[in-house]
C-alpha cells in the first residue's frame, strides 16, 4: 500500500500543469507557495507572533535547493495515506486537494516521509514493512524521471513540516490557545526546527 500510494503521487506529478489551469498557488514558482503559507500563518497570529515559525519559513524560502523551481507539477499538499482510496492493498485514487498547488513535487514526498516519521515516533513498536526513506525516494524518482540530491531530501521533509506546523498553529488558535505562546505550544514546530537545523548543516 505504501508503494502504491507513492506510485499514485508519482502519477499526479507526471501530469502536465497545462491540464490543470485552475491551479493557482504557484504562478511565481515556489515563491508563491511560501507567500501562501506565510499569509496562512499571519492570518492566525499577529504580525509579531510566532517568531520561530516565521524565521523557519523565511530560512526555507531563502535556501531553496538548486532547481527547486524547475519543472513545476501539480502537488497534492496534504500527501498522506489517509487521503487515498484503497482497493485491497492498491491505492485507486487520491482525495483531499484543498491545499493543492503547482510547485516542486519533491515537497509531497518530503511531507509523506515527515508525517510517517512523526507517526512512528509515537509508537513503541512501529509497524514493520514500510520501505526505507531512500527506497521511497528512489521509487518515486524512477517513476517521475526526477532526481533529488540526497543532501536536499531533509530540506523537503522540513518543507512538509512547515505545512503541518502552520496548519497546527491555525487549529490551536481556533481552539483558543494564546497566540503569544503558540511557538512553544505547537509540538510540530519543534520538529520543524530540528529538520531545518539538519538542513542547515548539509
C-alpha positions, 0 to 999 in steps of 0.5 A: 500500500505504501508503494502504491500510494507513492506510485499514485503521487508519482502519477499526479506529478507526471501530469502536465500543469497545462491540464490543470489551469485552475491551479493557482498557488504557484504562478511565481514558482515556489515563491508563491507557495511560501507567500501562501503559507506565510499569509496562512500563518499571519492570518492566525497570529499577529504580525509579531507572533510566532517568531520561530515559525516565521524565521523557519519559513523565511530560512526555507524560502531563502535556501531553496535547493538548486532547481527547486523551481524547475519543472513545476507539477501539480502537488497534492499538499496534504500527501498522506495515506489517509487521503487515498482510496484503497482497493485491497492493498492498491491505492485507486485514487487520491482525495483531499486537494484543498491545499493543492498547488503547482510547485516542486513535487519533491515537497509531497514526498518530503511531507509523506516521509515527515508525517510517517516519521512523526507517526512512528515516533509515537509508537513503541513498536512501529509497524514493520514493512514500510520501505526505507526513506531512500527506497521511497525516494528512489521509487518515486524518482524512477517513476517521475524521471526526477532526481533529488540530491540526497543532501536536499531530501531533509530540506523537503521533509522540513518543507512538509513540516512547515505545512503541518506546523502552520496548519497546527498553529491555525487549529490551536488558535481556533481552539483558543490557545494564546497566540503569544505562546503558540511557538512553544505550544505547537509540538510540530514546530519543534520538529520543524526546527530540528529538520531545518537545523539538519538542513542547515548543516548539509 
